[in-house]
Amino acid sequence: MDITKRADVPRSLKMWFVVHFFADILFAIPMFFLPVKFFTALGWEQIDPIATRMVAAALFGIGIESLLSRNATIDSFKTMLSLKIIWSTAALAGLSWGLIAGVFGNTLVGISLLGIFILFNILWTYWYIRLNKNL
């Protein structure tokens, strides 16, 4: 493809990256600083603060990079979308496994988290396919 005909990143995708930043940070802050209190409030019965902080670190990394890369090239967006698809697919598997095993103290919280990851996975997959069709 001629570089002069390079497609622009759609404005709505840039907006979704900013929304994703806020969603990740909204969860990462209490997970990192108050893991036991945060998850106890959500009905978790067993909380490992170290593992929780590691997940929070991933959320910080993905979320902050979403904000920082919101004006990047289309190739950078495709790379970030791949990462987001892998992350959300793995999270879906883990959350589904947890629901099947009955480890959620509050099943509604588990279902809600699963729903959030399903929606983000669909969103990122849609944009990844759309960007690849346009190039």
C-alpha positions in Angstrom: 0.0 0.0 0.0 1.2 3.5 -0.9 2.1 5.3 2.4 0.4 8.5 1.0 -2.9 6.7 1.0 -2.6 5.5 4.5 -5.9 5.3 6.3 -6.6 7.5 9.3 -7.6 6.0 12.6 -11.4 6.5 13.1 -12.2 9.1 15.7 -14.6 6.8 17.5 -11.9 4.2 18.0 -9.7 6.9 19.6 -12.6 7.7 21.9 -12.9 4.0 22.9 -9.2 4.0 23.8 -9.9 6.9 26.2 -13.0 5.2 27.6 -10.9 2.1 28.1 -8.3 4.1 30.0 -10.9 5.3 32.4 -12.4 1.9 32.9 -9.1 0.3 33.6 -8.0 3.0 36.0 -11.3 2.9 37.8 -10.7 -0.7 38.7 -6.9 -0.6 39.0 -6.7 2.0 41.7 -8.7 0.2 44.4 -7.3 -3.1 43.3 -3.8 -1.8 43.8 -4.2 0.2 46.9 -7.1 -1.5 48.8 -7.3 -5.0 47.3 -8.9 -6.7 50.3 -11.4 -4.0 51.0 -12.3 -3.6 47.3 -12.9 -7.3 46.7 -14.6 -7.9 50.0 -17.1 -5.3 49.1 -17.7 -7.2 45.8 -18.4 -10.4 47.7 -15.0 -12.1 47.1 -14.3 -14.7 49.8 -10.6 -15.3 49.1 -8.3 -12.4 48.2 -4.6 -12.6 47.4 -3.4 -9.0 47.6 -0.2 -9.8 45.6 -2.0 -11.4 42.7 -4.6 -8.6 42.8 -1.9 -6.0 42.6 -0.3 -7.8 39.7 -3.7 -7.7 37.8 -4.0 -4.0 38.8 -0.5 -3.4 37.3 -1.7 -5.0 34.0 -4.8 -2.7 34.1 -2.6 0.3 34.7 -0.3 -0.7 31.8 -3.0 -1.4 29.3 -5.2 1.5 30.4 -2.4 4.1 30.4 -1.0 2.9 27.1 -4.6 3.3 25.7 -4.5 6.9 26.7 -1.0 7.6 25.5 -1.5 5.8 22.1 -4.8 7.4 21.3 -3.2 9.5 18.6 -0.8 6.9 17.3 -0.6 5.4 13.8 -3.0 2.8 12.6 -0.3 0.1 12.9 0.1 1.0 16.6 -3.7 0.7 17.0 -3.7 -2.7 15.4 -0.9 -3.9 17.8 -2.8 -2.5 20.8 -6.0 -4.1 19.6 -4.2 -7.4 19.4 -3.1 -7.1 23.0 -6.6 -6.1 24.1 -8.1 -9.0 22.3 -5.6 -11.5 23.9 -6.1 -9.9 27.4 -9.9 -9.9 27.2 -10.1 -13.4 25.8 -7.8 -14.8 28.6 -9.9 -12.8 31.2 -13.1 -14.4 29.7 -11.7 -17.8 30.1 -10.6 -17.2 33.7 -13.9 -15.5 34.7 -15.9 -18.3 33.0 -13.8 -20.9 34.8 -14.4 -19.1 38.1 -18.2 -19.0 37.5 -18.3 -22.7 36.7 -16.2 -23.6 39.7 -18.4 -21.4 41.9 -15.6 -19.4 43.4 -17.4 -16.1 43.3 -19.0 -15.1 46.7 -21.4 -13.0 44.7 -22.3 -14.6 41.4 -23.8 -11.4 40.1 -20.4 -9.7 40.4 -18.8 -12.6 38.4 -21.4 -12.3 35.7 -21.1 -8.6 35.5 -17.3 -8.8 35.1 -17.8 -11.5 32.5 -20.2 -9.2 30.7 -17.8 -6.2 30.7 -15.0 -8.4 29.3 -17.4 -9.8 26.6 -18.4 -6.3 25.5 -14.8 -5.1 25.4 -13.7 -8.3 23.5 -16.4 -7.8 20.9 -15.5 -4.1 20.6 -11.8 -4.7 20.1 -12.4 -7.6 17.7 -14.8 -5.5 15.6 -12.2 -2.7 15.4 -9.3 -5.0 14.6 -11.3 -6.6 11.7 -12.4 -3.2 10.5 -8.9 -1.8 10.5 -7.6 -4.8 8.6 -10.3 -4.5 6.0 -9.4 -0.9 5.3 -5.8 -1.5 4.7 
